[in-house]
Amino acid sequence: MATATTVQVRLARRGYDIQIGTGLLCGVDAFVRHCRPAMHVVVVTDSNVEALYADPIAERLSEQELDVNILTIEPGEPSKSPEVAAELWQVMLDAATDRQSLVLAVGGGVVGDLAGFVASTFARGLDLIQVPTTLLAQVDSSVGGKTGVNLPEAKNIVGTFWQPLGVLIDVDVLATLPEREYIAGLAEVVKYGVILDKEFFEFLEQNTDAILARAPETLIHIIARSCQLKADIVETDEREESGRRAVLNYGHTFGHALEAATGYERLLHGEGVAIGMQCAARLAARLGRIDAAVVDRQARLLRRLKLPTDLPEVNPNDVLHLMRRDKKVAEGQMRFVLPSRLGDVDLVGHVPTDAILASMNA
């Protein structure tokens, strides 16, 4: 029997619901109708997810007499490129996709970001529904409307803000997620505790065994809380204009640069974020914003959840060079999301270069 909870994202232009629970994919056709009736649906997925979830979803939609096209990309960060986006645009054109068509993103963060970008740009904007199938996408990238593709030296540097009509999160899909990808998604969960909710951080500390065992009730709780915390931020700063939404990038300035420095092949996004959070915590301590106990406490939780905290074999100066291309750079100054205490962070500029480099050393 399906069980679900709903998180609402209330935005000035158009709000939407995030449904979270078990057994929800069985009702994906009803969820699509709830969001917006459509006669043509473009399902964007990857080859890892196609047979498991995209094909059954397409079959359910076809049973409702919808015209369905499945567009399948290769899994992994290299697919988030302008070249792959152009390929999808062409296939959509050939499939007679028009402004009444609906894009359904079925997959992880790469699929969601790419499908969202393609939806936002084809025919000057098609409606989008997110069906995230990885933990990282469920707690972070499917919520908030950020889309994007990468350039070789800068992640997500080309993109749009394009809110979905809705997000359908079925935690049952996590049972088939490879261990490494599941663990990587936990980095974003820990992030929410550090930046916004000390009590949530404590919950994670107290429930690591259930989290690692993928206990459904625990998963529903941590996903719903993560989505609610992100929704609260997005509602106040949808397009990252006030700077409030930037706090969601805790660990990402270091993490994105590490992903680029390793060719988007050696680190999963969540792994880069986990290492980046530890670098950011060390930087905050070096600047006198937090004490060593906070740095150690974050490290202990990350390690208990089997996340990496040490830099891979990269040149810190190369990482620094890549960090200068971060989207938070303003007037030539790098800015970092740094904690002032557990559950609270600020956007900090004018950080000495020697402190940044030193924070990359354990």
N, C-alpha and C positions, 0 to 999 in steps of 0.2 A: 504494500500500500504506500502511495506517495505521501510524504510529509514535507511541508515547506514553510518557510518564513519569508517575509518580503521586506526589503529595504527600499525606501523611496528616495529618489534623487530629485530634488525640487529646484528647477532652474527657471530663470526669467522667461526664456523663449519656449522651452519645452522640457517638462520633467518626464521621468520614466521610472518603471519598477524594475528591481532586481529580485528575481525569485530564486531562492536558495533552498535546496532540500534533497531528498532521495526519490528516485523513480520519476523524475520530472520529464525526462526525454520522451517518455511514453505519451506525454501530452504536448509535444512540441508543436503539433499542428494547431491546437487550441491556443497556444501562446502566440503563435504567428497571427492568427485571426484576431486575438485580443489587441495586439500591437497595431496592426493595420491589415485589412483584407487586401490580397494581391493575387493576380492571376499568373505572374511570372516571378520565380525566385531563382536567384543565382547563389548557389552554395559554394563558398570558397573554403578549401580545406587543404591539408597536406597528405602525402602518401602514407604517413604513419596512422592517420586518423580516418582516412577515407573509408576503408572497409569496416572499421569498428563502429563509427558513429555517423559519418556523413552519408553513406549509402542508405542505412536504415532511416535516417531523417528524411532524405530525399524520397524514399519509398512511401513514407507516411504522408508527405506533402502531395505526392503524385496521386495517392488514393483519394485525396480531396479534390482531384481534378485540377491541380495546379501544374503549370508548365515549369519544369525544374531542369536547370543546367548545373552540373558539378564542374568546378574549375579546381584542379589539383596542382599544388606547387610542391617542390622539394622541401623537406623539413630543414629547419636550421636558419640561423641569422643571415647567411648569404642570400637567401631568397628575398629579404627585405631590401630590395634594390630598385632603382628607377627602371632598369631593364625588365625585371619580372613584372613590375606594375604595367609597363607598356604592353607586355604580352597579354596580361589579363584584360586590359582595355580593348585590345584587338579581338580577343575571343568573345568578349561581351558584345562588341559591335556586330560580329558575325552571327551571334545568337539573337540578334534583334532586341537587345536590351534597351529599354526606354525609361522615361521618368516615372512610369507606373510600376516598374520592376522593383524588387526588394532584394537586398544583398543579405545573406545569412553567413556569418563567419563562424565556422565550426573548427576549432583547433586551439592552439596555444597562443602565446603572445605575438609570435611572428605572424601567424595567420590573422589574428585580430587587428594588429597594427596595419598590415598590408591591405587587408580587405577593407578596413575603415578608410584608408587613404584612397583606394581605388573607388570606393562608393562615394566619397566626398567630392571627387573630381570628375567622374564619368557623367556626362550630360549635366554638368554643373551641380551634381548632388543627388544621390539616390538614398532612400531610406535604408537603414542598417539595423540588424538585430545581431547581438553577440551571443554565441553559445560556447563559452570557454571550456576547454577540456584539460587544462593543466591547472595546478594550484596557483602558480604565479599569475596566470591570466585571470583566474577567478577572483583573486583578492586584490588585483591591481590593474593590469593593463586593459581589461574589458570595461572598466568603470571610469568615467570621467571625460571620455570623448577625445583623447589624444590619439592621433594616427601618425604614421610616418614611415619613411624609408631611410636607409643609411647611405652615406657616401663613404669611401674607403677610410677616411680619417676622422669621421664624425658620425656618431650614432644619432638617429632620429632628427637629423638636422634639416630634413625636408619633410614637411608634414602639415597637417591641418587640425583644427578643433572641429570634431564632427560627432555630435552626441548620437548614440543609438536610440532606437525606439524602445528597446528593452534589453535586459540581460537575463538569460536563463542558465542557472548554475545547478547542475546535478552532481552531487558529490560522489555518486556511484561510479562515475567515469574515472575517478582517481584510483580505483582498484586496479586499473590496467596501466597506470602511469609508471614508467620505469623509476626505480628507486632514486637515481641521481636527479631526475627532473623533479620528482616530488620534493626531495630535500631542498633543491634550489629554490623552489617556491616559498619555502618557509622563511627565507631571508626577508621577503617583503612583509610577512606577518610580524616578524620581530621588529621590523622598522616602525610599524604603527605603534607598538608599545613604547619604543624609545622616544618617538617624536610627539606623541599625543596622549598616551594613556598608561600611566604607571601601573594601575591595577591590572590592565590587560597584560602588561609585561610580566607581572607576578603570576597571573593565570598560566601563562606560557611556561614559566619556571616550574610551576607545580604540576603541570600536565604533560611533560615531555614524553612520557611513555605512551600515553593515549594518542598523542599527536603522531608519534613515529609509527604507531600501530594502525593509523588511519581510522580510528574509531569514528563512525558516522556522526554521532551526537556531538563529539568534540569538534569534528570538522565543520559541521553546520555552525557551531558557535564561533569558531575563530574566523571563518569566512564571512559570516554575517557581521561580526564586529569590525573586521577589517574594511568591509564595504561601507559600513555606516560611518566609520572614521574618515574614510576617503570622501564619501558623499558630503559630509559636513564641510570639508575643506573646499571641495569643488563648487558647492553652492555659494560660497562667499567670494570665490575668485575663479570663475569658470575658465577664463582665457589667460590666466596668469598675468593679470594686469596690476594687481595691488602688491604682489610679491608673496601673499599668503600661501598660494598653492605651491610655491617653490619648496616649502618644507617637506613636501612629499618626495623630494629628490635627495633625501638624506642618504649618504653613501654612494649616490649615483655619479657625482663628479669624478671621484676616483674610479668607481666601478666601470663607467662607460669608457674611460680612458684605458683601463686595463683590458677591456674587451677588444678595443681597437688595437692596442699594442700587441695582442696575441692573435690578431687576424680574425677575430670573431669565430674562432674554431676551438680554442683550448679551454675557454671558460663559458659556462652557461651564464645567462644574465644574472640570475639569482646568486650564483657564486661570486661574480664580480661585485654585486651589491654587498654581499656579506663581508668580503675583504675590504670594500670601500667604507663600510660602516665602521670597521675597526680602525682604519686609517683616520677617518673623521673624528672618532672618539679620542684617539691619541693626539690628534691636532688640537682638539678642544682642551685636552688636559695640558698640552704644552703652552697654550695661550692662557691658562689659568681659569678656564670657564667651568671645568669639572675636576674632581679629584681622581686619583688612580683607581679608587674602589669602583667607580662607575664604569671605567674602561674595562676592568677585570670582570665585572658582573655581566656586561654585554658579551664579552669574549666567552665566558663560561656557558651562557645560554646558547650562543651560536655553536659552540663545540658540542654541547650535549645534543643539539639537533643535527649534528654531523656536518655542519657547514664549515667551509674553509675560512681561516682568518689571516693567513700569511700570504704575502705576495708571491706570485709565480716568478720564474726566472725572467725578469724584465729589467731594463735600465730605468731607474727612477727619473732620470732626466728626459728620457723619451716619453714616459708617462706624463710628466709635467708639461711637455710640449703639446701633447694631445689634449690635456686639460684646458689649455688656453683657448680651445675651440668650443668649450662647453657653452650651452645656451644661456647659462646664468652670468656669463662674462658681461660686464657693463662698463663702457668707457675704458676698455682695455684692462679692467681690474677683475681678477677672478674672485668669485664669491662662493662661500661654502655654507652648507646647512650644518650647524654645529650645536650640540646639546649644551644647555646651561644647567640642566638637571634631568633626571630620568622623567620622561613625559613632557619635555619642553625643549624646543630648539629655536634658533634664530638664524637668519641669513646674515653672514658675516663677510665683510670685504676688507681690503688692505691687509691681507695676511702675508707675513714675510715668507719669501721663497725658501729660506733655510728651514723654517718650521714645517712647510709643506713637505719638503724632501725628507726631513727627519721623521715625519709621521708615517712614512712608508716603510720604515725599518721597525721590526718588532722589538 
